[in-house]
Amino acid sequence: MPFEDELGEALRRAGDGFSTDGLDLVEAGERRGRRLVARRRAAVVGGSALALAVIGTAGAYTGGLFGAGGSGGPVNVAAVPAPSPPASPSSGEDPDQGSKPRTGSGAVSAEQLIGVFKQLLPGGTVTGAQARGTGEGPGPMVSGVFDDGKGGASIGIGLSRVDPQGQSSAEMVTCPSKIQLSFDSCTVEKLADGSKLLLFQGYEYPDRREDTKNWRATLLTPQGYLVDVQEHNAPAEKGEATTRSSPPLTLAQLKAFTTSPLWLPALKDLPAARTESPPVAKGPAPEDVLDAMLRDSKTKVLSKEPGGSDLSYAVIDDGKGQALVSLQIQPDSPKHPGMWADLFTSAETLPDGTKILSRKRNGETAGAVVWQAEVLRTNGTRVIVSAFNTKVVSGAPTRKEPALSIEQLRDMATGVKWSGFGY
């Protein structure tokens, strides 16, 4: 399923450039969900979400993250190396300024970050440690495999600076919906200094095809410091058998590890992030448009839920069982007009110039299917309507086929009086 990423204008643009071959709707949910945990909302299209995790330790930071009132002593925590965290918009390349990297002065080296990483762990061994210092692109990170005597586990942390007021940043510390992603728990805590901390317990594979758990902590401070961590109950994010029932660090340890002031020197060495451009004013929310689309479908809407600024879900029942329907609306980019055109080269063109594609494909779990109608309107807006035979994006089938036919999806994608919605 798909996702997106560059906290801010650069990230949004980078994400906009990715194509999901019409699967954005379905994948956007999982993507956003997993990213809520540690990702962004722009580079997730048909791939797995970025994995970031932090290791915490006992002795939670009560004075607030990096706040003046925090106690500066080292925290004791256990962690394991994880795959390199995804690059953040603040530390990656600026799409508008060529390949100019947004790195720091290099005041904090990779070796120093590995030292902090080990110091914050509760006891045990760390092998395969890898790191990037503040002067290296795409940004500072540390990862390794930690073994506290109960089995090796990967742990990784990424450090970056973002626009603390940006929409992308807010999404990083927002819990996903159970409709979008299968997980065990997710909480967001506001700390004393105004920082937000997201703690997530989920799985590397939403369909649970493997037993790998993915626990994450994401910290966003008022200054725009972003600490993103992830740990697993296996020596690697993917491709390795689990070695223990759960990742080594408890949520309390993850919190302490993530909020430790020992990460502050590296964060301070990074340049401040660009201010994220506010979202372009659009029409009504996607959930309102989806409501209008479903009025003549002869189905009962049981529940509705937004999936983001451009995505909405509804669980419907046609009398033969509950099923999920989604709508994603992606307006054209003012700076890059025609950005969706290449996805519709083989599409059917309707008399009014609208281009349409329809498809049926397998879902994430055994027996699950997804039917879609994807439209490119003459004003450049891309519209994707998807119907599932499940109640959640990555869930087990609740019926043999979706509650809406391909013909109904095509009518919904083209039949609404779009001009009345301002899209």
C-alpha positions as CSV (number, residue, x, y, z in Angstrom):
1,M,0.0,0.0,0.0
2,P,1.2,3.6,-0.7
3,F,2.5,6.5,1.5
4,E,4.1,10.0,1.2
5,D,6.9,12.0,2.7
6,E,8.8,15.4,2.9
7,L,7.6,17.3,5.9
8,G,6.9,20.5,4.3
9,E,6.7,21.8,0.8
10,A,9.7,19.9,-0.5
11,L,8.4,16.7,1.0
12,R,4.9,17.1,-0.3
13,R,6.3,17.8,-3.8
14,A,8.5,14.8,-3.7
15,G,5.6,12.6,-2.6
16,D,3.4,14.1,-5.3
17,G,5.8,12.9,-7.9
18,F,5.4,9.3,-6.9
19,S,2.8,7.2,-8.7
20,T,0.8,4.4,-7.2
21,D,-0.5,3.1,-10.5
22,G,-4.0,3.8,-9.2
23,L,-3.5,2.2,-5.9
24,D,-3.1,5.3,-3.9
25,L,-6.5,5.1,-2.3
26,V,-5.9,1.7,-0.8
27,E,-2.3,2.2,0.0
28,A,-2.7,5.7,1.3
29,G,-4.5,4.4,4.3
30,E,-1.9,2.0,5.4
31,R,0.8,4.4,4.5
32,R,-0.6,7.2,6.5
33,G,-1.2,4.8,9.3
34,R,2.3,3.5,9.4
35,R,3.7,6.9,8.8
36,L,1.6,8.3,11.6
37,V,3.9,6.3,13.4
38,A,7.0,7.4,11.8
39,R,6.4,8.6,8.4
40,R,5.4,11.3,6.2
41,R,2.7,11.9,3.8
42,A,4.4,12.2,0.6
43,A,6.6,9.3,-0.4
44,V,4.3,6.4,0.1
45,V,3.0,5.0,-3.0
46,G,2.9,1.3,-3.3
47,G,5.7,0.6,-0.8
48,S,6.1,-0.1,2.8
49,A,6.2,2.8,5.2
50,L,9.4,4.3,6.4
51,A,10.6,2.6,9.5
52,L,11.8,4.8,12.3
53,A,11.9,3.9,15.9
54,V,13.3,5.1,19.1
55,I,14.5,3.3,22.2
56,G,13.4,4.5,25.5
57,T,14.6,3.8,29.0
58,A,13.2,3.9,32.4
59,G,13.3,7.2,34.2
60,A,10.9,8.9,31.8
61,Y,11.7,12.5,31.1
62,T,9.1,14.4,33.2
63,G,10.5,17.9,32.6
64,G,9.6,17.7,28.9
65,L,11.7,16.9,26.0
66,F,14.8,18.9,25.6
67,G,13.0,21.4,27.8
68,A,14.7,23.6,30.3
69,G,13.2,21.7,33.2
70,G,14.4,18.3,32.1
71,S,17.0,16.4,34.0
72,G,20.0,15.9,31.9
73,G,21.2,12.6,33.1
74,P,21.7,9.7,30.7
75,V,18.8,7.3,30.4
76,N,19.1,3.6,30.6
77,V,17.5,1.7,27.8
78,A,17.8,-1.2,25.5
79,A,17.8,-0.9,21.8
80,V,18.5,-2.8,18.6
81,P,19.7,-1.6,15.2
82,A,17.1,-1.1,12.5
83,P,17.3,-0.3,8.9
84,S,18.3,3.2,8.0
85,P,15.5,5.6,8.8
86,P,14.0,7.4,5.9
87,A,15.4,10.8,5.0
88,S,13.5,13.7,6.3
89,P,12.6,16.8,4.3
90,S,14.8,18.9,6.5
91,S,17.9,16.8,5.9
92,G,17.4,15.7,2.4
93,E,17.8,17.6,-0.9
94,D,15.7,20.6,-1.6
95,P,13.7,20.0,-4.8
96,D,13.7,23.8,-5.4
97,Q,17.4,24.3,-4.9
98,G,19.0,21.6,-7.0
99,S,21.0,19.1,-5.0
100,K,21.9,21.4,-2.1
101,P,21.9,19.1,1.0
102,R,20.3,20.4,4.2
103,T,22.9,19.0,6.5
104,G,24.6,20.4,9.6
105,S,28.2,21.4,10.2
106,G,29.3,17.9,11.1
107,A,29.8,18.9,14.8
108,V,28.4,15.6,15.9
109,S,30.0,12.6,14.2
110,A,28.6,9.2,13.4
111,E,30.9,7.7,16.1
112,Q,29.5,10.1,18.7
113,L,25.9,9.2,17.8
114,I,26.7,5.5,18.2
115,G,28.1,6.3,21.6
116,V,24.9,8.0,22.6
117,F,22.9,5.2,21.2
118,K,24.8,2.6,23.3
119,Q,24.7,4.8,26.4
120,L,20.9,5.1,26.3
121,L,20.4,1.3,26.2
122,P,19.7,-0.6,29.4
123,G,22.4,-3.2,29.2
124,G,23.3,-5.9,26.7
125,T,25.3,-5.9,23.5
126,V,25.0,-3.9,20.3
127,T,26.3,-5.3,17.0
128,G,26.3,-4.1,13.5
129,A,26.0,-0.4,14.5
130,Q,25.7,2.1,11.7
131,A,25.3,5.8,11.8
132,R,25.5,9.1,9.9
133,G,26.8,12.3,11.5
134,T,25.1,15.7,11.2
135,G,27.3,16.6,8.3
136,E,26.2,13.6,6.2
137,G,23.2,13.4,3.9
138,P,20.4,12.7,4.0
139,G,20.6,13.3,7.7
140,P,21.8,11.9,11.0
141,M,20.7,8.4,12.1
142,V,21.9,5.4,14.1
143,S,20.9,1.8,13.9
144,G,22.0,-1.5,15.3
145,V,21.0,-4.9,16.7
146,F,20.6,-4.9,20.4
147,D,20.5,-8.1,22.5
148,D,19.7,-7.9,26.2
149,G,20.1,-11.7,26.5
150,K,16.6,-12.4,25.3
151,G,17.3,-12.3,21.5
152,G,18.7,-9.8,19.1
153,A,16.4,-7.0,17.9
154,S,16.8,-4.2,15.4
155,I,16.6,-0.6,16.7
156,G,17.0,2.6,14.6
157,I,16.6,6.3,15.2
158,G,16.5,9.2,12.8
159,L,17.0,12.9,13.7
160,S,15.8,15.8,11.7
161,R,14.3,19.3,11.8
162,V,10.9,20.1,10.4
163,D,8.4,23.0,10.4
164,P,6.7,22.4,13.8
165,Q,3.5,24.1,12.5
166,G,3.4,22.2,9.2
167,Q,0.6,19.8,8.4
168,S,3.1,17.1,7.5
169,S,4.7,17.4,10.9
170,A,1.4,17.2,12.6
171,E,0.6,13.9,10.8
172,M,3.8,12.4,12.1
173,V,2.4,12.6,15.6
174,T,-1.2,11.6,14.8
175,C,-2.4,8.1,15.5
176,P,-3.6,6.1,12.4
177,S,-7.1,4.8,12.1
178,K,-8.0,1.1,12.7
179,I,-9.6,1.3,9.3
180,Q,-6.4,2.2,7.7
181,L,-4.0,0.1,9.6
182,S,-4.0,-2.9,11.9
183,F,-2.2,-2.3,15.2
184,D,-2.3,-3.0,18.9
185,S,-2.1,0.4,20.5
186,C,-1.3,4.1,19.8
187,T,-1.2,7.1,22.0
188,V,-0.2,10.7,21.6
189,E,1.0,12.6,24.7
190,K,1.6,16.3,25.1
191,L,4.6,16.9,27.3
192,A,5.2,19.7,29.7
193,D,7.3,21.7,27.2
194,G,4.7,21.6,24.5
195,S,6.3,18.7,22.6
196,K,4.1,15.8,21.3
197,L,5.2,12.2,21.6
198,L,3.5,9.4,19.7
199,L,4.0,5.8,20.9
200,F,2.9,3.0,18.6
201,Q,2.7,-0.7,18.8
202,G,2.0,-2.5,15.6
203,Y,3.3,-4.9,13.0
204,E,5.8,-4.8,10.2
205,Y,3.2,-6.5,8.0
206,P,-0.5,-5.4,8.5
207,D,-1.8,-8.8,7.4
208,R,0.4,-10.5,10.0
209,R,1.9,-12.8,7.4
210,E,5.0,-12.7,9.6
211,D,5.3,-12.3,13.4
212,T,7.6,-9.2,13.2
213,K,6.4,-6.5,15.5
214,N,7.1,-2.8,14.9
215,W,7.1,-0.5,17.8
216,R,7.8,3.2,17.3
217,A,8.2,6.5,19.1
218,T,8.0,9.9,17.3
219,L,8.8,13.1,19.1
220,L,8.0,16.6,17.7
221,T,9.2,19.6,19.7
222,P,8.0,23.2,19.5
223,Q,11.4,24.0,18.0
224,G,10.8,21.6,15.1
225,Y,13.1,18.9,16.4
226,L,11.9,15.5,15.2
227,V,13.2,12.3,16.8
228,D,11.9,9.2,15.1
229,V,12.6,5.7,16.4
230,Q,11.6,2.1,15.6
231,E,12.3,-1.3,17.1
232,H,11.5,-4.9,16.1
233,N,11.4,-8.3,17.7
234,A,13.8,-9.5,15.0
235,P,17.4,-8.7,14.0
236,A,16.1,-6.8,10.9
237,E,13.0,-5.0,9.8
238,K,12.3,-7.6,7.2
239,G,13.8,-10.9,6.1
240,E,14.8,-12.2,9.5
241,A,13.0,-14.7,11.8
242,T,11.7,-13.2,15.1
243,T,14.0,-13.9,18.1
244,R,11.6,-12.8,20.9
245,S,7.9,-12.3,21.5
246,S,8.2,-8.5,21.6
247,P,10.8,-5.7,20.9
248,P,13.2,-5.2,23.8
249,L,12.2,-1.7,24.9
250,T,9.0,-1.1,26.7
251,L,6.9,2.0,25.9
252,A,8.3,3.7,29.0
253,Q,11.8,3.0,27.8
254,L,11.0,4.2,24.3
255,K,9.7,7.4,25.8
256,A,12.8,8.0,27.9
257,F,15.1,7.1,25.1
258,T,13.4,9.4,22.6
259,T,13.1,12.4,24.8
260,S,16.7,12.2,26.1
261,P,18.6,15.5,26.0
262,L,21.6,13.6,24.7
263,W,20.2,13.9,21.2
264,L,19.9,17.6,21.4
265,P,23.5,18.5,20.2
266,A,22.9,16.7,16.9
267,L,19.5,18.3,16.4
268,K,20.8,21.8,17.2
269,D,23.5,21.3,14.5
270,L,20.9,20.8,11.8
271,P,19.6,23.9,9.9
272,A,16.1,25.0,10.7
273,A,13.6,23.6,8.3
274,R,11.9,25.6,5.6
275,T,8.4,26.8,6.5
276,E,5.8,24.5,5.1
277,S,3.4,26.1,2.7
278,P,-0.2,26.0,3.9
279,P,-2.5,23.6,2.0
280,V,-4.0,25.1,-1.1
281,A,-7.7,26.0,-0.4
282,K,-9.9,23.3,-1.9
283,G,-13.5,22.3,-1.9
284,P,-15.4,20.4,0.8
285,A,-13.8,17.6,2.6
286,P,-13.6,14.2,0.8
287,E,-16.0,12.7,3.3
288,D,-18.7,15.1,2.1
289,V,-18.1,14.2,-1.5
290,L,-18.1,10.5,-0.7
291,D,-21.5,11.1,1.1
292,A,-22.9,12.6,-2.1
293,M,-21.5,9.7,-4.2
294,L,-23.2,7.1,-2.0
295,R,-26.6,8.6,-1.9
296,D,-27.9,6.7,-4.9
297,S,-26.0,3.5,-4.3
298,K,-28.8,1.7,-2.5
299,T,-26.5,0.9,0.4
300,K,-26.5,1.8,4.1
301,V,-23.6,3.8,5.4
302,L,-22.7,2.3,8.7
303,S,-19.6,4.5,9.6
304,K,-17.4,7.2,8.1
305,E,-13.9,8.3,8.8
306,P,-11.5,10.8,7.2
307,G,-8.1,9.4,6.2
308,G,-6.4,12.8,5.7
309,S,-7.0,16.0,3.8
310,D,-7.5,14.2,0.5
311,L,-8.9,10.8,1.6
312,S,-12.1,9.4,3.2
313,Y,-13.5,6.0,4.1
314,A,-17.0,4.6,4.6
315,V,-18.2,1.2,5.7
316,I,-21.4,0.3,3.9
317,D,-23.8,-2.6,3.7
318,D,-26.0,-3.6,0.7
319,G,-27.8,-6.2,2.7
320,K,-25.1,-8.9,1.9
321,G,-22.4,-7.9,4.3
322,Q,-20.3,-4.9,5.4
323,A,-17.6,-3.6,3.1
324,L,-15.2,-0.6,2.9
325,V,-15.3,2.2,0.3
326,S,-12.8,4.9,-0.1
327,L,-12.4,8.1,-2.0
328,Q,-9.2,10.0,-2.7
329,I,-9.1,13.4,-4.4
330,Q,-5.7,14.7,-5.6
331,P,-5.8,18.1,-7.2
332,D,-3.3,19.0,-9.8
333,S,-0.1,20.8,-8.6
334,P,0.0,24.6,-9.3
335,K,3.7,24.4,-9.6
336,H,3.8,21.2,-11.7
337,P,0.6,21.1,-13.8
338,G,-0.3,17.9,-15.4
339,M,1.5,15.8,-12.8
340,W,-1.0,12.9,-13.1
341,A,-1.2,12.8,-16.9
342,D,1.4,10.0,-17.4
343,L,-0.8,7.6,-15.3
344,F,-3.6,7.9,-17.8
345,T,-1.8,7.2,-21.1
346,S,-3.9,4.0,-21.6
347,A,-7.1,5.4,-20.2
348,E,-10.5,5.6,-21.9
349,T,-11.4,9.2,-22.8
350,L,-15.0,10.3,-22.3
351,P,-16.8,12.8,-24.5
352,D,-16.2,15.6,-22.0
353,G,-12.5,15.0,-22.0
354,T,-12.4,13.1,-18.7
355,K,-10.1,10.1,-18.7
356,I,-11.0,6.9,-16.8
357,L,-9.3,3.7,-15.8
358,S,-10.9,0.8,-14.0
359,R,-9.3,-2.3,-12.4
360,K,-9.7,-5.3,-10.2
361,R,-6.9,-6.5,-8.1
362,N,-6.1,-8.7,-5.1
363,G,-6.1,-7.1,-1.6
364,E,-3.6,-7.5,1.2
365,T,-5.0,-10.7,2.8
366,A,-6.0,-14.1,1.4
367,G,-9.3,-13.7,-0.5
368,A,-9.4,-9.9,-0.3
369,V,-10.0,-7.9,-3.5
370,V,-10.1,-4.3,-4.4
371,W,-12.0,-2.8,-7.3
372,Q,-11.2,0.8,-8.4
373,A,-12.2,3.5,-10.8
374,E,-9.7,6.2,-11.3
375,V,-10.4,9.4,-13.1
376,L,-8.4,12.3,-14.4
377,R,-10.7,15.4,-14.7
378,T,-10.1,18.0,-17.3
379,N,-8.9,20.4,-14.6
380,G,-6.1,18.0,-13.7
381,T,-7.7,16.6,-10.6
382,R,-7.2,12.9,-10.0
383,V,-10.1,11.0,-8.4
384,I,-9.8,7.4,-7.1
385,V,-12.9,5.5,-5.8
386,S,-12.1,2.1,-4.4
387,A,-14.4,-0.7,-3.1
388,F,-13.1,-3.6,-0.9
389,N,-14.6,-6.8,0.3
390,T,-13.2,-6.1,3.7
391,K,-14.2,-3.7,6.5
392,V,-10.6,-2.4,6.9
393,V,-7.9,-1.8,4.4
394,S,-5.7,-4.8,5.4
395,G,-8.4,-7.0,7.0
396,A,-9.9,-10.4,6.3
397,P,-12.7,-10.6,3.7
398,T,-16.2,-10.0,5.0
399,R,-17.8,-11.1,1.7
400,K,-16.9,-12.5,-1.6
401,E,-16.9,-9.3,-3.6
402,P,-17.1,-5.5,-2.8
403,A,-20.6,-4.0,-2.1
404,L,-20.2,-1.8,-5.2
405,S,-19.6,-2.9,-8.8
406,I,-17.1,-1.5,-11.2
407,E,-19.9,0.1,-13.1
408,Q,-21.1,1.8,-9.9
409,L,-17.6,3.0,-9.1
410,R,-17.2,4.5,-12.6
411,D,-20.5,6.3,-12.2
412,M,-19.5,7.6,-8.8
413,A,-16.2,8.9,-10.1
414,T,-17.7,10.6,-13.1
415,G,-21.3,11.3,-12.1
416,V,-21.0,13.7,-9.2
417,K,-21.4,17.3,-10.0
418,W,-17.8,18.0,-9.3
419,S,-18.0,21.7,-10.1
420,G,-20.4,22.1,-7.2
421,F,-17.7,20.8,-4.9
422,G,-15.0,23.1,-6.1
423,Y,-12.6,20.4,-7.3
